[in-house]
Amino acid sequence: MVNASEESAGTLYIVATPIGNLADLSPRAGEVLGAVALIAAEDTRRCGKLLAHLGLKKPMIPVHEHNEDSQISRLLAELSRGQSIALVADAGTPLISDPGLRLVQAVAEAGIPIVGIPGPSAVTLALSVAGLPTDRFSFEGFLPRRPERRRARLAELKSESQTLVFFEAVHRIAATLEDLAQVFGGERPAVLARELSKVHEQVVRGTLNDLKAGIGQSIPLLGEFVVVVGGAPAPAAADDSDIVRIYELLVAELPPARAVALCAKISGRSRNDVYALTRGR
């Protein structure tokens, strides 16, 4: 592994680029793209259009999921001899469901500076307009492509109380919404965001059943999709009669103290509540 001192090495910049509207590129990001010696781009054609918009011409090297490992040594060598590099994704913030992780890990291990240039992200943009809780959320990226694996992963997430964010491709969005409604329940609140920040941006709020019904109708099968799903509702607390019934079933087989403890765990009520309701029984 190459090791470089921060004084002699260049810098790897992680540059967020627009997900649609080119005006969303920050002035700082534009300055960095103009200053670096080389751009490591997931899609050199798309990056070339962005550079043309900025009036820039820069050498580019493709870094995508199929060649990232083979490009690392070349990029490390450039950084180690003092050349700064910008890493850009196809769109949005690099490494968010995009290549670049192994490169960043190798650069960090080599002791070479890494600087993030913040900017657009479909994840945070979708959350900001969804109208669902954002204090806690889980970004799940793309679900497995195979239906059985997708449904298995959704089954693992069914009880997750945080808001969930998914990316999905146009040719799988209908099947994914069908599976979400089947596994999570069709009445779970959800939002579908399509073509965010682009000319045909569409944000549809409703239930999973609503979104499923809209696909191919009010929601065209065009563009890129983000699905935001409300977290699982908290289970309803057992009422007093349920507490007594559960306790009586348990105490027939267990010592009273153990029955109280298990009843509290099953019902979600405190031990003091259970004890007060069942005292003398």
DOVO-905857 format. One record per residue (C-alpha): residue number from 1; x, y, z; residue in one letter. Coordinates in steps of 0.05 Angstrom, whole numbers, plus 5000, padded with zeros to 4 digits. Example, Ala and Ser with C-alpha at 12.3 -4.5 7.8 and 13.67 -1.06 7.14 Angstrom:
// residues 2
R  sevo    c1    c2    c3  bapa
R     1  5246  4910  5156     A
R     2  5273  4979  5143     S
This chain:
// residues 281
R  sevo    c1    c2    c3  bapa
R     1  5000  5000  5000     M
R     2  5026  5069  4982     V
R     3  5037  5115  5041     N
R     4  5041  5190  5031     A
R     5  5050  5249  5076     S
R     6  4996  5302  5076     E
R     7  5048  5354  5056     E
R     8  5068  5319  4991     S
R     9  5002  5286  4971     A
R    10  4944  5314  4933     G
R    11  4873  5313  4960     T
R    12  4815  5268  4942     L
R    13  4752  5310  4939     Y
R    14  4685  5276  4945     I
R    15  4641  5323  4904     V
R    16  4565  5322  4905     A
R    17  4536  5339  4837     T
R    18  4464  5355  4815     P
R    19  4413  5299  4811     I
R    20  4375  5337  4757     G
R    21  4377  5413  4757     N
R    22  4448  5436  4740     L
R    23  4436  5501  4778     A
R    24  4439  5459  4842     D
R    25  4515  5452  4836     L
R    26  4547  5493  4891     S
R    27  4598  5547  4874     P
R    28  4648  5510  4918     R
R    29  4637  5445  4879     A
R    30  4648  5483  4814     G
R    31  4712  5513  4840     E
R    32  4739  5445  4861     V
R    33  4722  5413  4794     L
R    34  4759  5470  4760     G
R    35  4820  5463  4805     A
R    36  4833  5388  4808     V
R    37  4881  5353  4760     A
R    38  4835  5293  4747     L
R    39  4763  5273  4756     I
R    40  4744  5202  4775     A
R    41  4674  5196  4747     A
R    42  4623  5140  4752     E
R    43  4596  5161  4683     D
R    44  4646  5202  4642     T
R    45  4593  5221  4591     R
R    46  4548  5251  4643     R
R    47  4606  5284  4678     C
R    48  4628  5312  4611     G
R    49  4561  5347  4603     K
R    50  4568  5378  4672     L
R    51  4638  5402  4656     L
R    52  4614  5431  4589     A
R    53  4559  5468  4628     H
R    54  4615  5498  4671     L
R    55  4659  5513  4611     G
R    56  4712  5465  4636     L
R    57  4755  5411  4603     K
R    58  4787  5361  4650     K
R    59  4818  5293  4643     P
R    60  4770  5240  4668     M
R    61  4779  5167  4689     I
R    62  4719  5121  4695     P
R    63  4708  5092  4765     V
R    64  4646  5048  4769     H
R    65  4624  4984  4803     E
R    66  4657  4940  4751     H
R    67  4727  4972  4752     N
R    68  4736  5007  4819     E
R    69  4786  4957  4847     D
R    70  4830  4960  4784     S
R    71  4832  5036  4784     Q
R    72  4852  5046  4857     I
R    73  4927  5037  4847     S
R    74  4928  5087  4790     R
R    75  4890  5139  4830     L
R    76  4933  5129  4891     L
R    77  4995  5140  4849     A
R    78  4967  5205  4822     E
R    79  4949  5229  4892     L
R    80  5016  5208  4920     S
R    81  5054  5251  4870     R
R    82  5013  5313  4890     G
R    83  4955  5311  4840     Q
R    84  4887  5326  4869     S
R    85  4827  5286  4845     I
R    86  4752  5297  4848     A
R    87  4707  5235  4856     L
R    88  4638  5246  4826     V
R    89  4579  5198  4821     A
R    90  4530  5191  4764     D
R    91  4489  5242  4803     A
R    92  4483  5265  4875     G
R    93  4530  5250  4932     T
R    94  4583  5196  4918     P
R    95  4581  5130  4956     L
R    96  4506  5136  4970     I
R    97  4485  5073  4931     S
R    98  4543  5089  4885     D
R    99  4615  5065  4877     P
R   100  4674  5096  4913     G
R   101  4676  5063  4982     L
R   102  4737  5020  4967     R
R   103  4774  5079  4937     L
R   104  4760  5123  4997     V
R   105  4782  5067  5044     Q
R   106  4848  5058  5006     A
R   107  4861  5133  5004     V
R   108  4848  5140  5079     A
R   109  4894  5080  5094     E
R   110  4948  5113  5053     A
R   111  4944  5176  5096     G
R   112  4922  5220  5039     I
R   113  4874  5277  5054     P
R   114  4800  5268  5037     I
R   115  4753  5328  5034     V
R   116  4678  5324  5024     G
R   117  4642  5377  4983     I
R   118  4569  5372  5004     P
R   119  4510  5382  4959     G
R   120  4450  5347  4927     P
R   121  4425  5280  4952     S
R   122  4361  5245  4931     A
R   123  4355  5215  5000     V
R   124  4351  5280  5039     T
R   125  4311  5315  4984     L
R   126  4258  5261  4984     A
R   127  4254  5262  5060     L
R   128  4248  5337  5062     S
R   129  4185  5337  5018     V
R   130  4153  5272  5040     A
R   131  4117  5297  5102     G
R   132  4137  5235  5142     L
R   133  4178  5235  5206     P
R   134  4251  5252  5194     T
R   135  4279  5252  5265     D
R   136  4300  5179  5254     R
R   137  4303  5144  5186     F
R   138  4337  5085  5153     S
R   139  4364  5089  5083     F
R   140  4358  5021  5051     E
R   141  4381  5038  4980     G
R   142  4361  4988  4926     F
R   143  4325  4926  4950     L
R   144  4348  4858  4922     P
R   145  4328  4847  4850     R
R   146  4303  4776  4859     R
R   147  4230  4775  4884     P
R   148  4241  4723  4938     E
R   149  4302  4759  4966     R
R   150  4266  4826  4962     R
R   151  4206  4800  5001     R
R   152  4252  4768  5052     A
R   153  4288  4834  5064     R
R   154  4221  4871  5071     L
R   155  4199  4819  5122     A
R   156  4260  4837  5163     E
R   157  4241  4911  5159     L
R   158  4166  4902  5172     K
R   159  4170  4921  5246     S
R   160  4221  4978  5237     E
R   161  4193  5040  5270     S
R   162  4238  5089  5233     Q
R   163  4218  5121  5167     T
R   164  4248  5079  5110     L
R   165  4278  5105  5045     V
R   166  4287  5062  4983     F
R   167  4315  5074  4914     F
R   168  4283  5036  4856     E
R   169  4292  5029  4782     A
R   170  4235  5042  4733     V
R   171  4230  4969  4711     H
R   172  4222  4944  4783     R
R   173  4181  4999  4816     I
R   174  4114  4965  4804     A
R   175  4137  4898  4833     A
R   176  4170  4932  4892     T
R   177  4108  4971  4910     L
R   178  4067  4907  4904     E
R   179  4115  4872  4953     D
R   180  4116  4932  5000     L
R   181  4040  4933  5004     A
R   182  4037  4858  5014     Q
R   183  4090  4854  5068     V
R   184  4079  4920  5105     F
R   185  4005  4926  5094     G
R   186  3972  4968  5041     G
R   187  3950  5023  5089     E
R   188  4021  5041  5111     R
R   189  4033  5115  5094     P
R   190  4083  5125  5038     A
R   191  4109  5176  4988     V
R   192  4136  5164  4919     L
R   193  4184  5217  4891     A
R   194  4199  5214  4817     R
R   195  4250  5254  4777     E
R   196  4268  5299  4836     L
R   197  4293  5368  4817     S
R   198  4280  5354  4743     K
R   199  4228  5384  4696     V
R   200  4178  5328  4707     H
R   201  4187  5322  4782     E
R   202  4129  5286  4816     Q
R   203  4116  5274  4890     V
R   204  4056  5230  4907     V
R   205  4033  5221  4979     R
R   206  3984  5169  5004     G
R   207  3985  5096  5024     T
R   208  4024  5039  4994     L
R   209  3959  5016  4961     N
R   210  3950  5086  4932     D
R   211  4020  5086  4902     L
R   212  4012  5015  4876     K
R   213  3947  5035  4841     A
R   214  3978  5098  4811     G
R   215  4037  5065  4777     I
R   216  4029  5067  4702     G
R   217  3967  5111  4711     Q
R   218  3975  5177  4748     S
R   219  4049  5159  4760     I
R   220  4085  5149  4693     P
R   221  4135  5093  4687     L
R   222  4190  5142  4671     L
R   223  4252  5166  4708     G
R   224  4284  5151  4774     E
R   225  4244  5134  4837     F
R   226  4252  5145  4912     V
R   227  4201  5111  4958     V
R   228  4193  5137  5029     V
R   229  4153  5092  5076     V
R   230  4128  5109  5145     G
R   231  4154  5067  5202     G
R   232  4114  5011  5233     A
R   233  4063  5038  5284     P
R   234  4077  5022  5357     A
R   235  4037  4962  5381     P
R   236  3975  4981  5420     A
R   237  3984  4975  5495     A
R   238  3944  4919  5526     A
R   239  3883  4944  5566     D
R   240  3871  4925  5639     D
R   241  3828  4865  5623     S
R   242  3881  4837  5576     D
R   243  3933  4846  5631     I
R   244  3892  4806  5681     V
R   245  3877  4751  5630     R
R   246  3951  4744  5610     I
R   247  3972  4743  5683     Y
R   248  3922  4689  5702     E
R   249  3946  4645  5645     L
R   250  4018  4654  5666     L
R   251  4009  4647  5741     V
R   252  3976  4579  5731     A
R   253  4044  4554  5708     E
R   254  4094  4601  5741     L
R   255  4110  4633  5808     P
R   256  4074  4700  5816     P
R   257  4137  4743  5810     A
R   258  4157  4709  5746     R
R   259  4086  4715  5719     A
R   260  4086  4790  5733     V
R   261  4153  4799  5698     A
R   262  4131  4760  5636     L
R   263  4063  4794  5634     C
R   264  4097  4862  5634     A
R   265  4143  4841  5577     K
R   266  4086  4813  5535     I
R   267  4038  4871  5546     S
R   268  4087  4929  5543     G
R   269  4062  4954  5610     R
R   270  4106  4966  5671     S
R   271  4115  4915  5726     R
R   272  4083  4963  5775     N
R   273  4021  4968  5730     D
R   274  4016  4892  5725     V
R   275  4026  4883  5800     Y
R   276  3973  4935  5817     A
R   277  3922  4902  5770     L
R   278  3935  4831  5793     T
R   279  3948  4840  5867     R
R   280  3908  4790  5908     G
R   281  3894  4744  5849     R
